[in-house]
Amino acid sequence: MRKSNSVPQEHTKRSLSAFMNALSERGPHPISRKRQISNQHHRIFSIKAGNRNVVAESQLEAQAIFCAEGDPEIVELCEQPLRIHGTYGKSKYVTLDLSVKKRCGAEIIYEIKPTSRLVEHEDGHFAPANWKLIEAWSEANGHDIRVMTDEWLFQHKTRVLNWKHLLGYVRHFRVNRDPDLETEVIGIITNNPDISMIPLLDHLRTADEQLITSCVASLLHEGKITANLDSHTFTRNSGLKHHVI
C-alpha cells in the first residue's frame, strides 16, 4: 500500500529554497563495496553505456537497463548518472539511478522505485518522499527527471526478458563484426518482409549460424531491423522487418 506524506508545508518551502542552489556532479558514480554487498547488485555488460560493465543496485534497476538496451530510440545510457549535493531527507546528497539519451538528443534521468515506496504528495500524485525538491531542482537546471516504477517495468517485461537473452549475441557480433554479412542480412530481410530465422539461415547456408544470430541481434539493437519484441518472446519463428532509421 502506498504511504501518505505528512511533511509540513513550511518545512517543504525551506527545503526547496536550500535545495534550489545545490551543485550537481555527473557520473557514473561508483557504488561503494558496502552497498554492493548489502544490496542485490547486478553486473551487466552494456553496449549503450560504452561497452562496459555497469552495476545495478537492485533487480528493478537491472530490468531498467535491459529495457533501455532494447529500445532502439535510446542510443546511450548511464547508471548513477547524476548526484545532487543538497540535503535530501537524512542524506547530504542524492544520486539518481539511470539516464538515457534518445536518438533525437533528448536526455531523461530516472529515479527507480517500487510503487510500494511512493508516498502521496499534497497535490494527490504519488512519488518518492521529498520528490518536490528534485522536481524544482530539475526545472531550474534544465533536466528532465522522472520516476520509473516496477509497474511500468512490468508492462515491458517481455522486452526485458528478450534482451536478457539477446544482449550476449550483440556483444559477440561487436567483437566479430562482419560488414558483408550485415549487408547481406539486411538485403534478405528487405526483400522478404516478416522472414524468420529459419529461412534466413537457409539463405545463408555458408555462414556460421551463431554469427548470423548475433548479426540479427545487433541489427535489432541498432534499430536497423525490427521484430515484435515488446509482446512476444523472440524465437527462430519471429518475423523480421527492415527499418530505416
Secondary structure, 3 states (H helix, E strand, C coil): CCEECCCCHHHHHHHHHHHCCCEEEECCCCCCHHHHHHCCCEEEEECCCCCEEEEECCHHHHHHHHHHHCCCCEEEEEECCEEEECCECCECCEECCEEEEECCCCEEEEEEECHHHCEECCCCCEECCCHHHHHHHHHHHCCCEEEEEHHHHHHCHHHHHHHHHHHHHHHHHHHCCCHHHHHHHHHHHHHCCCECHHHHHHHCCCCCHHHHHHHHHHHHHHCCEECCCCCCCCCCCCCEEECCC
